[in-house]
Amino acid sequence: MIHKQQVKILIALIIFLSFSLITVLKAQELNQTVRGKVIDKDSRTPLPGANVLILDTEPIMGASTDLNGDFRIENVPVGRVSLKITYIGYEDVILPNILVTSAKEVVLDLVMQESLTSMDEIVIKADKDKSEIANEMALVSARGFTVEETKRYAGSLNDPARMVSGYAGVTGDASGNNFIVVRGNSPRGIQWRLEGIEIPNPNHFSDEGATGGPINALNSEMLSNSEFYSGAFAPEYGNALSGVFDMRLRKGNNEEHEYSVSIGILGTAATAEGPLSKEGKASFLVNYRYSTLTLLSELGVLDFDGIPKYQDLSFKVHLPTKRLGTFSVFGLGGKSNILTKEYDEEDEDKLLHQGDYQADMGVVGVTQYLPLSSATYLQNSVSVSKNGSGYLGQEPDSQQRLVMLDDARLDKYSLKGATTLNHKFNARHNLQTGLIYTFHNFEFYSQYYDKEPEMYVVNQDVSKDAAHYQGFASWKYRPWEDVTVVSGLHAQGTTLNSNASIEPRVSVRWQFRPRQAISVGWGIHGKMESLTNYYSIVADESGNTSMPNTGIDFSKAQHYVIGYENKLGNNLLLKMEAYYQHLYNIPVEDKPNSSYSLLNQVEWFTDRKLVNEGTGENIGLELTLERYFADSYFFMVTASLYDSKYKGMDGIERDSRFNGNYAGNVLVGKEFALGSKSGKKKVLGLNMKASLLGARKFTPLDAEASIAQDEAVWLEDRAYSFEGDDVFLTNLSITYRVDRKRTSQELKLDIQNVTNNAARVEQYYNDVTNKVEYLDQLPLLPVLMYTIHF
C-alpha cells in the first residue's frame, strides 16, 4: 500500500524535475540521432552496405550500414523526416514522416525484400505501402500500425485496442469496454499476442475467456510497430477465429539512458530505458503505471465508492550474444479491482448491494533468435502466464448483515514453449515451420444464491490441467517479381478430449501494375473455447449435475477474402476487401428448440449443455481510403457493409448479437507549427474521429417474469430480434508539444463522445432495483494527460 506522505513526495519530485529541466536548458539548435539496423525480410540476416538517406535535405543526409547492418545519422533536425533505403539486389524502401523529437533517439529496425530481377535490368517500382507488415507470410486482411498512430488517433487514449476500432471491418463497444468485434464475430474470437507469443487478455477488469476490459494493461510507450489481422490468417496463427492482435515491444536504447513521466486521469506512469553496460549492446526498457484516481483517493482528494484501482508493469531486456544469438526477456502484468455499492434511491444511506470485483494477469517470457547460417534461423520461446478474476457479491439482510449472493474465483496458469525454423532457399522460396505446446493448470470455483429455492448453486468447481499442442508449416513462393503465393497447414489438438483440427490455408498477391494489386486468401481456422465453458456444472431436468461439455470440439470457420489496392498517390491508398466466412462446428445448446449459441457469448461461461451442431455466416465489403501523414496532416475514411447470421439447434437463421450491418469512420488530423526559436520548437496537433455504427442486436427480456422471479428471463424464441440505437460517436484530441534540447513535453486532451450522444446499446435486468434497464453509450469523457520525455 502506498502511504499518503510517499505519494505527496513523489508528485512533488515529478513537478520539480519537470520545471527544473525546462529552466536549465540553454538555447541551442534542436537535432537528434536517427539510427538502426537493416535486415533481409525473409532470412533476417543483416545487410551491410545498404544506403539510408533522409529525403529532402540539403546537403543530403545519410549513412551506409556496417558489417552488422547498423547505420547511424547524427544531427538530424527535429520534426518529421522520410527515409529511403536502397541496396543492390533488393527492392527500395521508403518510410515517410518519421517523428523526430529532441528528447529521444530514433532507433529503427528496417526490413528489405530481395528482388527477383537481375541487376542489369532497370525496374521502376512504386513506393512501399506505409501499412505494409513485416510478416512475409501474411498477404491478406493484414494491417501494420505504429506506436505514433496509437497516440495520434482521437479516442484511442494511447490504447492499441481502441485504435483498431477505426479500421474497416472492426467495431468497438459503445458502452466503453475494450471489446474488438471483427467482421461480425464475437470478440472471443480474437487472439492477443506479445512478442510472437499468445498471451492472456491484457485488459484490466477482465475475466478468464473474455477479450474486453476498459483499460489495456500495456502502455503505448512500450510498443514497437505491431500488426492486426482480420481474416484468412497465415499458417503460423492458430487458435483464433476472427482476428489476431500481434503486439511487439520496442528495444530500449542501448547507448543512452532516456526517461518519460506522465500524469493523467487514466494513470500516472514512468518509463525508463538505456544500456545495461557501457561496453555491450544489451538494453532494458521498463514502464510502471498506477491509477491516478487511486492516488487521489489515498491522498484524500477523492472520496466516493466505485473508484477503479489498477496498476501494471511491463518490461523488455534485449541481450545480444556472440554464439547463442539474441535473447529477449519480456514481461507484462496487471492488477485491478473495484468495490461498488448501490444504495436506495429514496434513502441514500440504505445499502442495497455491494460487489467486489478483482482481476489480474501476467506473463513473463524469453525469446531467442539463433542464426544457423546466412539463410536459416531458429526462433525459440518459453513463457509463463497467469490470468484470474474473482467476484464477491453481497447484500444486507434484515439485520443489516452482509449475506453472500455470488462468490467466484477463476484462475488459470499456463506454460508455453514454441520453436520456429525459417529457411530461405533463394529469392523465390522461403519455408517456415514450427511447433507450439501449451500446458494449462487451472482452478475454477463459482457459486450463486438462487432465491426461489433458497439455496446455493455451484456452477464451477474444478482443479485440473490440460495441454494444447499446435504445429504449422508455411511456404512462400514468388514465381515472378510481382506475384507472391503463401500456402501451408496448421494443425492443433488438446488433451481435454480426442478432437483435433487440420487447417489448410493459401493466399496469393498479384501486383499487376506498379501501383495496383489484387489479393485472395482462403483458410480453415479453429479455436478452443475458454476452459470455463468445458467445465461448467450443468443440472438436468431431474436436478442431477454433471460436466457435460468436456468433449466439445474446436469451433471452426472457413475464411474467403478477395482484395484490391490502388496507390492513388505517394501518400494516398485505396483499399477494398470482400469476404465470406462460413462458421461451423459451433457449440450450441443441446435442446431441439434452443436458439443459444456460443457465437454470441462475450464473457463469463455457459450454464448449458453444448453440442457442436451450430453454424454461422459473415459476409461483407470493406473500403479504406487513407492519406498517410504528410505535409502535416492525414485522413482515413473507412466503411463496412456486413451481415452476420447464426443458427442454433432450432435451425432458424437469426441475426447474431454483433450484426450492426454497417459501420463508418472518418479520421482526420493536422499539425500546426507554432513557431520555432533557437532551442525551442512548439507544435499543436488537432485530431478528430467521427463514427456511425449500426445498432447491435439483443434478445428481449420478459419484464413481468423477470420481476416476478427476480432474475433475467429472456424471450429466447425471439433471440436477437430487437436492436438498440445506431451509435454516433465523435472523439476529439488536442495535443500541444514543446521540444527543447534533450527534453520534449506534451499536453494532451482526449475528449470521448464530444456531442454526449446517449444511444441505447442493449437491455438488461437490474436485480438490485428490480427493473428492466438499458445500457447506454459511454457519455462525454474528457481525458487529460501531461508527459515529459528526457
N, C-alpha and C positions, 0 to 999 in steps of 0.2 A: 504494500500500500504506500502511495506517495504522500508524505506529510505536507501540510499546507505551507510551512516555512520553506521547505525544499523547493516547492513549486514557485513560490514568490522569488526565491533567489535565482532559479533557472530563467524565469521570464525577464528579470532584471538584467541578467547577464546577456541574454539574447538581444535585448533592446540596446544595451550599452555597446555590444560588439557591432551591431548594425550601424549606429551613428558614429562610432569611433573610426570605422573603416571608411566611411564617407568623408570625414573631415580631414584625415591624414593624407589622402591621395592628392598628388600634385597634378597639375595639368600636363598631360602627355598625349601623344598620338595613340589612338587605340588600334591595336593589332593583336593577332593571335596566331598560334601554330595549328596547321592542318596536317595530320599525318595518319598513317595506317598501313595496311597490308593488301596486296593484290594477289589473288589465288585463282587457279583453274576451277571452273564451276563444277566439273564432274569429279576430278581426282583430288581437289582441294590442295594441290601442291602449289608452292609459291612460284610466282612468275618474275624472275629477275630481268631487269632491263625494260619493264613497262614504263611508258611515259604518262605522267599525271600532270595535267595542265589546268590552270584556273582560267576560264574563259573571260574575255572582255577586260583584260588587264593590260596596261601599257606602262613599262615593258612587260611582256608576258611572264607570268609567274608559273613555276612548275618544278618538277623533280622526276628522277628516274628511280625505280625500285632497285634495291641491292640484292645480294645473293639470297636473302631470306624473303624477298618480296616486299620489304618495308620501304616506305617513302616518307619524306618529311619536307614540308613547305613552311617556312617561317615568315613572320611579318605580314601575314595576310590581313588586310583591312577588315575591321568589324562590320558586319552586315550580312548580306546574302550573296553567296558565290555559287557558280556552277563549275563542275569538274568534267573534264574529258579524259578518258583513259584509253590509250592505244598500245597495241602490242602486235608484233608481226605474227601473222597466222591466226589472229583472234579478232572477233567482231568488236568494233569500237563500242564504248560505253559512255553515256553522258548522264551525270547526276545533276539535276537542276536545283537551284535555290536551296543550298545547304545553309542553315543558320549558323553564323559565326558570332559568338559573343565574347566579351572581354574577360569573362570570369573563368572559362574552362576551355582547354584544348579540344579540338575536334578530332576524334580518333575513329577511323572508318575501316571496315572490312569490306573490300571490293572483290566481286567475282566477275570473271570473264568467260565467255563461251568460245571454244575453239571453232574456227571456221573450216568448212569443208572445201572452200575454194582454194585452188593453188595460188601460191604467192605471186606468180607472174600475171594473174588476171586482175582486172580492175573491177571492183564491185562497189556499187553505191547502195547503202542500206539506210533505212530510217533510224532515227534516234530510238534508244531503248525506252520502253514504257516505264514511267516512274513507278507504277504499281507492280511491275514485274517482280515475281518472287524468286527467292534463292533456291528453292527446292526444284531441281531439274526434272523430277518425276511428276510434277503437277501441271497439267496443261489446261484444265477447265475449272470453272467455278472457284477460282482462287484469287485472293486479293492480298497484297502486301501493304503494310502500313508502318509509318514511322512514329517514334515517340512524340515528335513535334505535332503530328496530326492529332494524337490523343489529347494533347494540351490545347490545340487550337480550336477544334470543333466545339461550337457553342453547345452547352448542355452536357458535354462529356464528363465534366468535373474531374478531368485528368484520369479518367477511368476507361480503359480499353473496352470493357464490356458495354458501356454506354455509347462509346464512339461508333461501334459497328452497327448500331440501330439506324444509322444514316445510309447504310449500303442498300443497294437494291436487293429485294427478297428477304430482308431482315427487319423485324419489328421488335420493339421492346415492350415493357409493361407500363401502361399509362399510370398505374397506381404507385409507381416508384420503385418496384422491385427490379433486380438485375436479370430478369428472365431474358433469354435470347431465343426468339421464335424464328426459325429459318424455313422459308417456303411452306408455311402452314403446319410444320411439325411441332410436336411437344418440345419444350426446352430441355426435357430429359434426354433428348437425342443428341445433345451437344457433348463433345469431349473436350476437357481442358488439358492442355499440355504445357509443361515448363521445361525448357532446355531439352526438348525432344522426348520427355517422359510424361506419361499420363499421370495426372495428379488429382487429388480430391477437389471438389468445388472450392475455389479460392475466395469466396464471398463471406463476409461477416453475416451472422444471424441466418445461417442456412442449416439444413438437416441432411442426414445421410440419404443420398439418392437425388436430392434436389439440385437444380442448377442456378437458383436465384439467391437472393440476399441483397440488401440495399447498397452495400458498400464493398468494393473489391479490396481484398487484403494486400494486393500488390500495388505499390506506389509507382506511378508512371516514371518517376525519376530513375527507376531501376531498369527500365525497358530498353532493349535494342530494337532494331527492325524486326517485326513479327508478321505472322501470316494468319489469314482466316479463310476457311474452306466451307463452301455451302452446298456441295454435292459432288457425286462421282469422284470420290477421293482416290488418291494414288494408293497403290497396293500396300504401302507401309502403314496406312492408317486403318486400324481395326477397332472394334468395339465402339462404333459411333454410327448413328442412324441418320442424323440430319446435318451436322456441322462439326468442324474441328477448329478450336481456338489454340493456335500454336504460338505461345509467347516465348520470347528469348530475353535473357538478361544480358545487358552490356558488360563488357570488361571494364574494370576500373583502370584509371590512368596509371600506367606503370613507370612514369617518370616524375610526375608532380602530384603533391597532395592537394586535393580540392574538396570543398565543403559546400553544403547547402543547408539552410534552415528555413522552414516555412511555418507560418501560423495562419490558421483559417478555421472556419466554422466546422469543417469536416474533420479536422485533425491538426495537431502540432507535430511536425516531423523534422528529423535531422538526417542528412546523408553525408557520408564521408567516403573518400576513395583515395588510392595512392599506391606507390610501390611498396612491396614487402621488404625490400632491401635496396640499397643503392647500386649494387653490382648486377643483380639479376633482372629478369623481365617479368617476374611474378607481380601480381597486383591484387588488391582487395577492393570490394565495394560493399557498403552496408547501409541500410536505411531502417530507422525506427520511427513509428508513428503512434501517438496516443490521442484518444478522443479529447478534443478541446472542450466539449460540453462537460465531460467528466472532470477535467481540470478546474473549470469554473465552478462546478458543483462542490468540489473538495475545498475550494477557496471561499465558499460561502456566497459567491456571486449569484448562483442559480439555486433554486430550491423548489423543485417540483417532481412529481412522480413520472416514471417512464423515461428517464434520461438514458439514451443508448450509450453503453460503455463498451469500448473496444480498444485494442492495441494490436499492432502487428510488427513483425521484424522480418527483413529479407536481406540476403547477402549472397555474394559470389566471390570466390577466390580463384584466380587464374594462375596455374602453375605449369609453365613450360619446363620440360626436362630434355636432356641431351639424347637419351637412349629409349626412354619409355613413352615418348610422345608428350602430349599436352593434357594435363588434368584440370578439371574444373570442379570445385566443391561449391555447392549452392544450397540455399535453404529458404523456406518461406513458412511463416507461422502466424496465425491469427487467433485471437481470443475475444469473445464478445458475450455480453449478457444484458438483459433489460428486465426490470421489475415494473410491471404495470398494475395499476389499481383502478377499479371502476367504482364510482360512488353513485348513490341515488340522486336522480335529477332534482328532486324536491328537498332532500336532506343531504347536503354536501358532506356531512360528517359520517354518513351511514355507508360503510363499505359493503359492496355487493360481491366483488370478485377480485382476486389477486392472482396474477400469473407471473412466474419467474422462469424466463427462458435463457438458456445458456448454450453456447456453441463454440467449438474450437476446431482448428485444422492445422496441420503442419506437415512439411515434407523436407527431408534432408537427402541430398543425393551427390554422387560422384560420377562424372563422365570422363572418359579417356579417349582422346583422338590419337591413334597409333599408326603412323605411316609405315607400311610394309615395303613399299617400293615407290617409284615415281608415279605409278599408275594405280596403286592399290592402298587402301587404308582400312583400318578396323576401328569401329567406334563402339565402346563398351560403356555400360552404365549400370549403376545399382542405386536404389533409393529405398528409404523407409518413410512411410507416411501414416498419418492418423487423422481421421475426421470423426467428430462426435457432436451430439446435441442432447439436450435434456430439457424437460419441461415439468414444472410442478404447478398445477392449478388448484386453488383453494377458494372456499367461500365460507363466511361465518354461519354458525348455527344459531339457534335461538338464544344461546348463552354467549354469543359473540366470540365463540372459539372457532378458529380456522379449521375447517374439515377438508381433507384432501379429495379432490374430484378427478384430477389427472396426474399421473406420475409416469414419466418416460425417460429412458436413457438409452441412446443408440450410439454405440462406439464401434469403429472398425479400424483395424491396424493392417497395413499392407507392406509387404516386402517385394520389391520388383527388381528383376535383373533382365538386361537386354544386351544383345550384341548384333552389330550390323557390319557386313563386309561389302565394300564398294570397290569394283574393279573397272577401270576404263581401258577397254581394249584398244580403241583408237577414237578418232573424232566422230565416228559413226555409231559405235556401240559402247554402251555402259550398262553394267549389271550391278544390281543391289539386292542383297538377300539378308534376312535377319531372323532372330528368334527372340521372343519376349515371354517371360514367365513371371506370374504374379501370385503370391501367396497371401491370402486374407485370413486374419483371425478376428472374430467379431463377437460382441456381446450386446444383445438387444433385449430390452425389457420395456414393456408398456402396459399400463392398465388404466381403466377409467371407471367412474362410478355411474352405473345405469340406474337412474332414479325410479323407473317404473317398477322393476322387480326389487329395487333397493339392494343391489349387490354390485360388487366389483367384478369387472370383466377384464381378463388378461388377453391381450391380442399379440404380444411379443414376449417370448421367454426362451432365449436360446443362447448358448455359448459354444461356438464351433469354429471350424476353419474350412477353407475351400481354396482351390487353386484354379487359375485361369491361364491357359497357355495359347500362344499365338506364333505363327510363322508366316513369312512372306518372301516373295521373290519378284523383282521388278526389272524389266529390261527396257532401256531406252535405245531406240534405233532411229538414225537420221539418214534415210535413203538419199535425200537431196538437201541442199543448203536450207531450203525454206519449208521442209516437211519434217516433223518430229512425231514419232509413234512411241507410246509408252504402253506396254502390256505387262500383265503379271497376275499373281494369285495371292490371296490372303486366306489363311485358314486359322480357325480358333476352336477351342473346346474348353470344357470345365469339368472339375471333379464333382460338382454338385450332382451331375447325372451323366448319362452316356451320350448326350447330344453334342453335335459338332456342326460347324458351319464352314462350307467351302465357297470361296468368294472370288471368282474370276473378274478381271477388270481390264479395260482397254480405253485409250484416248488418243486422239490424233489432232495435231495443229498444223495447218497449211497457211503459210503467209504467201498468198497468191499474187500479191502486189507489194511494193516496198512499204506501203502504209496500211495495208489491209490484210486481215487474217480470218480464217474460219476454223473453228474447233468443234470437235464432237467427243463425247465420252459416254461410256456405259460401264456399269458395275453392279455387283451384288454386295450389299453391306449388312452385317449382322451386329446385334448388340445384346449383351446380357442385361436383364433387368436389375434394379437395385436389389441388394441382398435381402433387405427387409421385405420385399414382395415375395421372395421364395419362402420366408419363414413366418408368414402371417398365420396366427392361430384362428381358425375359422370354425364356427359352430354350425352343425347341420340342423335340419328341422326338428330333430329329436333333442337338440341341446348338446349332443356329443361333439367334442372338439378334436381337431387334428391339424396337421400342417400339410394341406393337400397340394401345395404349389411348388414343392421342391423339385418336381420333374419338368417344370415349364422350359420350353426351348428358347433359343435366341429369337428375338424379333428381327425381321428381315425386310429389306427394301431393295428393289431394283431401281437404279437411277439412270435416266436417259437425259443427255444435255446436248444442245447444239448452240454455238455462239458465233457472233460476228463482231469484229473490232475494226474500227477505222480511225487512224490517226489523222484528224482533220487539220491539225497544225502542229507546230513544235510543242505546244503545251495543251492541246485540246484533243480529247479522246472520246469517241462514241463507242459504246459497247452495248450489245444486246445478247440476251440468252433466253432460250426457251427450254423448258424442262418438263419431264413427266416422271413421277415416282409411283411405283406400284409397291405398296406395303402389304406384307403378308406374314403369316405365322405369328400374328399379333395376339398376345394374351387377352382374352375376354372372359366375362363371367360365364360359368358353365350352367346356364339356365336357358331353355329354349326361347323365351320371350324377353331376354335381357338385352338392353342397349349399352351395357357397360363395357368399356374398352380402356386398356392402359394407354392408348394413344392420346387420351385426354387428361392423363394424370400429370400433375405439376410437382407435388411434394408429398411427404409422408409416405404411407404404404396402403395397400389394398386390404379390405376386410372380407374379400370374397374368394371363392374357389374359381380357379382360372384354367382355361384350356387354350391352346394355340390355334384357334379357329377364326380369328378376326382378320379383316383386311382393311385397306385404306388406299386412297389415291390423292396425289397432289399434282396439279398441273398449273403452269403459269408462264408468264412472259415478263422479262425484266429489261429495263433500259437505264443506262447511265450515260450522262453527258458531263464530263469532268474537265475543267480547266485547272491544270496544276498551278501551284503557287508560282507566279512570275510577275515581274513588274509591280510587286507589292500587293497583288490581290489574287484570289482564287474563287472558283464557284464549283458546285456539284449539284446536279439535278438528277434525282433517281425516281423511277416509277415502277410499280409492280402490280400486275393483274394476276390473280391466282384463285384457285378453287381447291378447297381441302375437304375431302369426304372420308367417311369411315363406315364400316359395318360391324355390328356386334352379332351375337348368336341369333338375334331375331331376324337377321338377314335384310334389314331395312337400311338403305343408304341414307346417311344423315350428314349434315354439316358437322365438321369437327369443332371442338372448342376454340380452335385458333384460326378459324376461317373468317378472316376480315375482308376477303375478296379484293381489296386494293390497298395500296399504301403509296404515298408520295412524299418526297423530301426536297427541300431547296436549302442548300448551304452556301453561304457567301461570306467572304472575309476580306478585309482591306487593312493594310498597314500605312500609317502616316508618319513620315519623319518630321519631328517637331523642331528640328534644328540641331546642329552639331557644333560644339565648341571644342577647342583643343582639350583633350582628355575627358570629354563627356559627349554622349550620344543618347538622344531620347526618341522613343518610338511609341506611338499609340496604335493599338490594334482593336478593330471592331469586327465581331463575328456574329452571324445570325443563322439560326436553323429554324425553319418552319416545316411542320409535318402535318399531314392529314392521313389518318389511319382509319380503315373501315372497322365497323363495330365488331367486337368479339361476340361469339355465341355463348349462351348459357342455358342450363336446364332450369325451368321454373320451379319454384317452391310451392308446395301446398301450404298456404299460410295457416289455415284453420287447423290442419293436422299437426303442423309444426308447433303451434302454440299449445295445442292440447297435449302433445307428447313431450313438450319442452326439449325438442331436438329437431334438426333439419329433416324434413320429409320431402323428397324430391319427386316430381312427376316424371319418372324415368321413361314412360311411354311417349313423352314429348321431349326427349333429350335434345338439348341444344337447338331447340326450335325458337327460342327467344333471343334477342340480341340487345346489347347495350347501345350506347350512343356512339356515333362517329367521334373520333378524338381529334381535336385541333390543338396543336401544341406549338408555341413559339418560344425559343430559347435565345437569349442574348448574352454575349460576353464582351466585356471591355477590359483591355489589358494595357497597362502603362509600364514600359520597360526603360530603365536607365542603365546604360553601360558606362562604367568608368574603368580606369586602369586596374585590372585584376579583380574587378567587382562588377556584378550585374544584379540589379534589383528589379523585381516585378510585382506589381499590384494588380490583382485580377478580381473582377466582379462577374460572377456567372449567375445569371438570373434564369431560373426554370419557370416555364409557363407564365410568360410576361403578361398575357391577357387574362390570367387567372380563370381560364376555362374550366368548367366543372362537369365533364362528361361522366355519365353513369357507366361503369365498366362491367360490373356483374352484381348478382344478388346473393345474399347470404342470410342465415338466421342467427340472430344475436341471442344466445341462451341466457345472457345476463339481464337484458331488458325485455326478453320475451317478445321480440319484434322482428319482422322481416325487413331488412335494411339493404342499402346499396353501397357498394364500394365505389368511391368516386375517384376521378383523376387527381393526381397529386397537385395541390394548389400552388400558387405563386411561392417560389422559394429562392431568396437571394443568398448566394454563397460567396463570401469574401475571403480572399487568400493573399497573403504577402509572403514573398520568397526572396531570399538573398543568396546569391552564389558567390563564393570567394575561394 
